[in-house]
């Protein structure tokens, strides 16, 4: 008797590994192409570049238009993240106590994840207009908060699933009221999860492009919108340089979120 798995199982494992590697290459190939193009010394998009230069990365930090796009994206994403974290965390804590209708409420909370963003953008625009207002940065912040709320809700719910409900009941038995139980027991136990959800929500809002494209007022475009406009008007390698920075930020935020939400076995 040997510990070797059966031949059919080995062939299946090899096939799955090869397919996984091919899929990973397919997904990573655009990223591996963007970086050399962003470092190109050419005036137009070209791969492979004939020479390398950092001029396009320098232009991002010296051009007022690109700097304004970065600042606008950070501002909008920060406000939307705060709104989404408050709404998503509150929903996760509330549904933990809900006895009836939990499935219906949960479906409503995650609905923005499956609704096309174009439909959401159009709905926000028409809704604000019908109320007598004008769609602008505040509407964009609200829309991105709607997109961030389901992400935060699911992440915090996963964190709460590791918290024993008996702890809250014990706090009640010791005389603590609901606000005290929430602040002193539940929130500290999922603080790392909430922080990780906040990072994910910020990354989602910073990189969001559909709502930003349709709801950003002229002259107040976010960075993704400015990338889209630049790509439709010219074929400069600065687009690849900006995209490289956005991809790097997304990877960094993902790593930070994983580090924050990583669970540790209780002793």
C-alpha atoms as one frame of an Amber mdcrd trajectory, in Angstrom:
protein
   0.000   0.000   0.000   1.248   3.468  -0.892   0.082   6.912   0.022  -0.074
   7.915  -3.648  -3.560   9.091  -4.765  -5.231   7.135  -7.584  -4.112   7.956
 -11.130  -7.458   9.543 -12.175  -7.326  11.801  -9.118  -3.740  12.835  -9.930
  -4.695  13.642 -13.525  -7.644  15.715 -12.300  -5.422  17.633  -9.890  -2.882
  18.332 -12.632  -5.624  19.498 -15.014  -7.145  21.804 -12.414  -3.709  23.242
 -11.559  -2.904  23.926 -15.225  -6.292  25.566 -15.794  -5.819  27.682 -12.653
  -2.395  28.804 -13.841  -3.758  29.721 -17.286  -6.613  31.714 -15.746  -4.164
  33.525 -13.444  -1.947  34.406 -16.414  -4.966  35.640 -18.357  -6.029  37.888
 -15.468  -2.532  39.191 -14.698  -1.389  39.752 -18.296  -3.070  43.184 -18.669
  -1.447  44.354 -15.442   1.966  43.168 -16.608   1.507  45.093 -19.855   0.274
  48.344 -18.301   3.393  48.939 -16.184   5.919  48.877 -19.080   3.616  51.083
 -21.139   3.417  53.561 -18.257   7.220  53.642 -18.162   7.435  54.203 -21.903
   9.373  57.129 -23.346   7.098  57.134 -26.394   4.495  59.817 -26.954   1.750
  57.308 -27.754   0.677  53.995 -26.273   3.040  51.326 -27.528   3.984  47.850
 -26.363   6.727  46.960 -26.003   8.107  50.484 -25.492  11.158  51.497 -27.469
  12.678  53.180 -24.394  11.876  53.641 -20.717  11.203  56.864 -18.847   9.420
  58.108 -15.725   8.106  61.238 -17.450   4.487  60.069 -17.399   4.524  59.301
 -13.681   6.053  62.733 -13.075   3.282  64.305 -15.143   0.640  62.784 -12.855
   2.059  64.642  -9.853   2.796  67.891 -11.699  -0.356  68.233 -13.806  -3.047
  70.106 -11.788  -5.828  68.216 -13.590  -4.572  64.795 -12.485  -3.877  66.014
  -8.952  -7.387  67.419  -8.741  -8.807  64.069  -9.859  -6.886  62.237  -7.138
  -8.003  64.685  -4.445 -11.606  64.500  -5.622 -11.565  60.693  -5.609 -10.137
  60.594  -2.092 -12.696  63.117  -0.828 -15.680  61.370  -2.372 -14.480  57.909
  -1.369 -13.820  58.995   2.223 -17.320  60.393   2.743 -18.970  57.458   0.959
 -16.925  55.024   3.051 -18.036  56.619   6.312 -21.677  56.465   5.235 -21.347
  52.902   3.980 -19.554  51.693   7.114 -22.153  53.222   9.419 -25.046  51.806
   7.382 -23.505  48.385   6.789 -22.320  47.894  10.372 -25.665  49.038  11.767
 -27.488  46.637   9.458 -25.261  43.715  10.469 -25.823  44.411  14.167 -29.563
  44.905  13.696 -30.099  41.708  11.696 -28.231  39.801  14.377 -31.171  40.620
  16.674 -33.930  40.288  14.087 -36.138  37.248  14.518 -38.563  37.544  11.589
 -38.102  38.795   8.053 -34.334  38.453   8.214 -34.109  36.866   4.757 -36.127
  39.657   3.130 -34.060  42.393   4.754 -30.805  40.626   3.870 -31.883  40.373
   0.227 -32.703  44.087   0.161 -29.319  44.937   1.665 -27.272  43.017  -0.886
 -29.433  44.061  -3.855 -27.102  46.958  -4.833 -24.400  44.390  -5.563 -26.427
  42.876  -8.418 -28.222  45.972  -9.719 -26.393  47.420 -12.756 -24.562  50.561
 -11.732 -25.912  52.378 -14.763 -29.452  51.756 -13.479 -28.451  53.023 -10.043
 -26.858  56.135 -11.531 -29.949  56.870 -13.630 -32.236  56.290 -10.652 -30.252
  58.665  -8.441 -30.121  61.302 -11.149 -33.860  61.178 -11.855 -34.742  60.936
  -8.168 -32.744  64.018  -7.244 -34.122  65.905 -10.238 -37.717  65.009  -9.372
 -37.151  66.302  -5.851 -36.099  69.634  -7.300 -32.382  69.240  -6.788 -29.395
  68.862  -9.074 -27.237  65.760  -9.178 -23.698  66.516  -8.087 -20.923  65.424
  -5.762 -23.335  64.822  -2.863 -25.400  62.514  -5.066 -22.242  60.693  -6.131
 -21.217  60.224  -2.494 -24.656  58.824  -1.689 -24.535  56.467  -4.658 -21.109
  55.129  -3.762 -22.245  54.694  -0.161 -25.103  52.547  -1.471 -22.557  50.363
  -3.272 -20.301  50.144  -0.210 -23.060  49.238   2.258 -23.578  45.608   1.095
 -19.826  44.982   1.130 -19.516  46.296   4.673 -22.630  44.415   5.778 -21.354
  41.061   4.490 -17.879  41.591   5.952 -19.125  42.641   9.387 -21.696  39.838
   9.398 -18.893  37.353   8.797 -16.992  38.858  11.722 -20.040  38.736  13.992
 -20.529  35.063  13.175 -17.416  34.319  15.235 -18.751  36.232  18.260 -20.680
  34.130  20.751 -24.179  35.653  21.309 -23.915  34.471  24.899 -21.510  37.352
  25.560 -24.227  39.909  24.815 -26.756  38.009  26.928 -24.255  37.863  29.767
 -23.741  41.629  29.558 -27.515  42.099  29.716 -27.632  39.827  32.736 -25.028
  41.995  34.438 -27.241  45.061  34.050 -25.930  46.634  30.846 -28.461  48.204
  28.520 -28.359  47.916  24.717 -26.131  50.965  24.014 -23.641  49.819  26.615
 -23.591  46.244  25.253 -23.036  47.575  21.749 -20.229  49.964  22.664 -18.429
  47.879  25.289 -18.926  44.327  24.023 -19.942  43.906  20.395 -18.116  46.709
  18.624 -14.726  46.028  20.280 -14.985  42.353  19.303 -15.465  43.192  15.612
 -13.356  46.350  15.485 -10.717  44.718  13.261 -13.404  43.426  10.920 -14.983
  46.875  10.659 -11.570  48.377   9.929 -10.975  45.816   7.188 -14.425  46.472
   5.742 -13.658  50.198   5.747 -10.515  49.615   3.691 -12.428  47.495   1.175
 -15.205  50.071   0.958 -12.720  52.882   0.372 -11.033  50.925  -2.410 -14.404
  50.208  -4.028 -15.491  53.859  -3.894 -12.124  55.250  -5.003 -12.058  53.039
  -8.090 -15.777  53.337  -8.946 -16.252  54.749 -12.451 -19.852  54.357 -13.683
 -21.578  56.502 -11.065 -18.685  58.956 -11.139 -18.920  59.313 -14.919 -22.646
  60.085 -14.930 -22.968  62.062 -11.688 -19.728  64.086 -11.480 -20.295  67.738
 -12.420 -18.068  69.170 -15.174 -14.714  70.232 -13.765 -15.109  68.049 -10.651
 -14.325  64.646 -12.144 -12.909  61.859 -10.016  -9.752  60.034 -11.060 -11.523
  57.107 -12.831 -13.670  59.577 -14.766 -10.610  61.587 -15.760  -8.908  58.395
 -16.947 -11.951  57.577 -19.074 -12.076  61.049 -20.574  -8.344  61.044 -21.279
  -8.576  57.640 -22.951 -11.379  58.859 -25.217  -9.439  61.962 -26.277  -5.845
  60.784 -26.592  -3.612  57.718 -26.462  -0.968  59.013 -24.080   1.064  56.627
 -21.872   0.046  58.783 -18.922  -3.188  56.764 -18.925  -1.179  53.582 -18.342
   0.857  55.315 -15.634  -2.271  56.406 -13.765  -3.791  52.945 -14.178  -0.645
  51.414 -12.704  -0.927  53.599  -9.620  -4.620  52.723  -9.223  -3.839  48.998
  -9.512  -1.038  49.349  -6.968  -3.371  51.142  -4.571  -6.014  48.443  -4.996
  -3.488  45.696  -4.238  -2.207  47.575  -1.184  -5.723  48.117   0.154  -6.589
  44.471  -0.408  -3.507  43.382   1.508  -4.291  45.785   4.340  -7.863  44.528
   4.514  -6.698  40.913   4.693  -4.269  41.833   7.472  -6.994  43.611   9.447
  -9.714  41.004   9.025  -7.426  38.022   9.644  -8.901  36.065  12.502  -6.857
  34.778  15.371  -7.788  31.667  17.306  -9.055  32.497  20.741  -7.073  31.113
  23.603
